[in-house]
């Protein structure tokens, strides 16, 4: 019998990713990366890191699913 993947692990990863994203974009860190001396591409790098982490979570937790 084929074993079903544990969806709780994936859900936990998504929740942690959402909390980390909210922490970066809605906390006092907003003032750090939006300073006038910060590079213009820093917000794009932050979003890229969020997207890469979400893709890694997808790959790692659904590796054996066909």
trRosetta pair geometry for C-beta under 8 A, 3 or more apart (Angstrom, degrees):
i j d omega theta_ij theta_ji phi_ij phi_ji
5 10 7.7 49 136 -23 118 124
5 61 7.3 110 175 161 129 79
5 62 6.6 36 -160 -112 171 65
5 64 7.0 161 -87 69 110 96
5 65 5.5 -46 -34 -69 142 114
6 9 4.9 67 103 -1 108 107
6 10 7.6 160 104 -4 64 85
7 10 5.5 -54 -157 40 50 112
7 11 6.0 52 146 -23 76 106
8 11 5.5 -54 -143 39 34 112
8 12 6.2 40 155 -23 66 103
9 12 5.7 -52 -149 33 29 113
9 13 6.6 29 152 -18 62 105
9 61 5.4 -175 111 -132 108 122
10 13 5.7 -55 -152 35 33 111
10 14 6.4 32 151 -19 66 105
10 57 7.1 119 -142 159 68 100
10 61 4.4 157 -85 133 86 152
10 62 7.0 44 -92 -48 133 93
11 14 5.7 -53 -147 36 34 112
11 15 6.4 33 154 -19 66 105
12 15 5.8 -55 -147 37 31 110
12 16 6.3 29 155 -16 65 107
13 16 5.8 -54 -145 38 31 110
13 17 6.2 32 154 -19 64 108
13 57 4.2 163 150 -149 136 126
13 60 7.9 166 -110 72 164 116
13 61 6.2 -151 9 -33 151 145
14 17 5.7 -54 -147 37 30 112
14 18 6.4 31 154 -19 64 105
14 54 7.9 53 -114 -129 72 89
14 57 6.9 154 -66 138 60 152
15 18 5.7 -53 -147 36 31 110
15 19 6.4 30 155 -18 65 106
16 19 5.8 -55 -146 37 31 110
16 20 6.3 30 155 -17 65 107
17 20 5.8 -55 -145 39 30 110
17 21 6.2 31 155 -20 64 107
17 50 7.1 116 -176 -156 100 80
17 53 5.8 169 -122 121 113 118
17 54 5.8 109 -174 -84 159 78
17 57 6.4 -89 -47 -25 139 157
18 21 5.7 -54 -145 37 30 112
18 22 6.3 29 156 -17 64 106
19 22 5.8 -54 -146 38 30 109
19 23 6.3 34 152 -23 63 107
20 23 5.5 -53 -147 34 32 115
20 24 6.5 29 155 -18 65 104
20 50 7.8 178 101 -111 102 90
20 53 7.8 -60 82 120 143 166
21 24 5.9 -55 -149 35 31 108
21 25 6.1 -4 165 8 67 114
21 50 5.2 67 -101 -125 110 131
22 25 6.4 -72 -134 53 26 89
22 26 5.0 -24 -175 25 69 125
22 27 7.7 88 136 -31 62 94
23 26 7.1 -53 -94 53 12 83
23 27 5.2 4 -167 -16 53 136
23 29 7.1 53 145 18 69 135
24 27 7.0 -20 -80 29 6 105
24 29 5.6 -72 -146 93 46 142
24 46 6.0 178 157 -168 139 125
24 50 7.7 -145 50 -68 148 115
25 29 7.9 -45 -54 84 19 105
25 30 6.4 63 -167 -87 35 99
25 46 7.5 143 -71 138 91 138
26 30 6.8 23 -116 -47 10 126
27 30 6.4 159 69 -13 42 89
28 31 5.8 -37 -172 23 63 110
28 32 7.3 66 136 -20 71 98
29 32 5.1 -48 -155 29 52 118
29 33 6.5 27 158 -3 79 102
30 33 6.9 -69 -149 46 26 90
30 34 5.9 0 163 3 65 124
31 34 6.1 -70 -130 52 26 98
31 35 7.0 59 161 -62 61 79
32 35 6.5 -28 -168 -23 28 108
32 38 7.8 105 144 -75 51 138
33 38 5.6 126 -167 -150 45 162
33 42 5.0 -160 -166 136 101 130
33 43 6.5 131 139 -72 122 68
33 46 6.5 45 -176 -44 168 142
34 38 6.6 -101 -121 38 7 146
34 43 7.5 41 -84 -63 82 112
35 38 4.7 111 60 -21 80 103
38 42 5.0 -54 164 6 113 154
39 42 5.1 125 69 -37 81 94
41 44 4.9 -57 -165 45 69 118
41 45 5.9 75 136 -27 85 98
42 45 5.6 -52 -146 34 34 113
42 46 6.5 37 155 -20 65 102
43 46 5.6 -52 -150 34 35 114
43 47 6.5 32 154 -14 66 103
44 47 5.8 -53 -147 40 34 108
44 48 6.2 38 151 -22 65 106
45 48 5.4 -51 -144 37 32 115
45 49 6.4 36 154 -21 64 102
46 49 5.8 -52 -152 33 31 111
46 50 6.7 32 149 -18 63 102
47 50 5.5 -51 -151 34 38 113
47 51 6.4 37 152 -18 67 104
48 51 5.7 -54 -148 37 33 111
48 52 6.2 33 154 -19 67 106
49 52 5.7 -52 -142 38 33 111
49 53 6.3 34 157 -18 64 105
50 53 5.9 -55 -148 37 29 110
50 54 6.4 29 153 -18 63 106
51 54 5.7 -54 -149 36 31 111
51 55 6.4 30 153 -18 65 106
52 55 5.7 -54 -147 37 33 111
52 56 6.3 35 153 -19 65 105
53 56 5.6 -52 -145 37 32 112
53 57 6.4 35 154 -20 64 103
54 57 5.7 -51 -149 34 32 112
54 58 6.5 35 151 -20 63 105
55 58 5.6 -53 -150 35 34 114
55 59 6.4 30 154 -16 66 106
56 59 5.8 -55 -144 39 32 108
56 60 6.0 25 161 -16 68 112
57 60 6.1 -58 -138 40 26 106
57 61 6.1 0 172 3 64 116
58 61 6.9 -72 -139 46 18 91
58 62 6.0 -29 179 27 59 118
59 62 7.1 -82 -130 56 15 80
59 63 6.4 50 165 -80 58 82
60 63 6.3 -19 -156 -40 23 111
62 65 4.6 -48 -168 27 82 125
